[in-house]
Amino acid sequence: MTKLTTTVKAKKPAPVESKEIEKRWGKDLVAAGWTAIPNVLFDCSQQLGLKHLHIVIILHLAGYWWQAGNDPYPTKETLAKKIGVTARTIQRSIAELEEMKFITRHARKSKLGGNLANRYSFDGIIEAATPYAKAIVDAREKQKATGDGRATRKKPATLELVK
């Protein structure tokens, strides 16, 4: 049996959300903490140009993002250990996400002048994914309006944006 030695502080989810998630995942898994991620990041990952590792890094960063306005700041070493890659691999992938303008790195300094783990903002990926999200919602609304209620949960196979 493996002993867990990390302590995780998780924000307590809203009771209604937590109950619905518990129904799907079970009480123990939800009690350990959960992360909300918009489906559009998965559904449109190819159109956004996201690689598998980009998605995994975004998932892990989002796991540290407990409230708006308080950007996550795990170390690259922490991310590397959790994902099972080297810190250098994380560094390269974060640089790619920055180059794509999906995340923004903000340096942090300690009061003594040393460096702390960077903060990461998701503003870029939110902006890039929003047109896809709107297109999905519009398609869903169009399906509802045509009376095809059976298809309201169906996801489009591919989504092309008109620019």
Buried (B, 14 or more C-beta within 10 A) or exposed (E): EEEEEEEEEEEEBEEEEBEEBBEEEEEEEBEEBBEEEBEBBEBBBEBBEBEEBBBBBBBBBBBBBEEEEEBBBBEBEBBBBBBEBEBEBBEEBBEBBBEBEBBBBEEEEEEEEEEEBBBBBBEBBBEBBEBBBEBBEEBBEEBEEEEEEEEEEEBEEEBEEEE
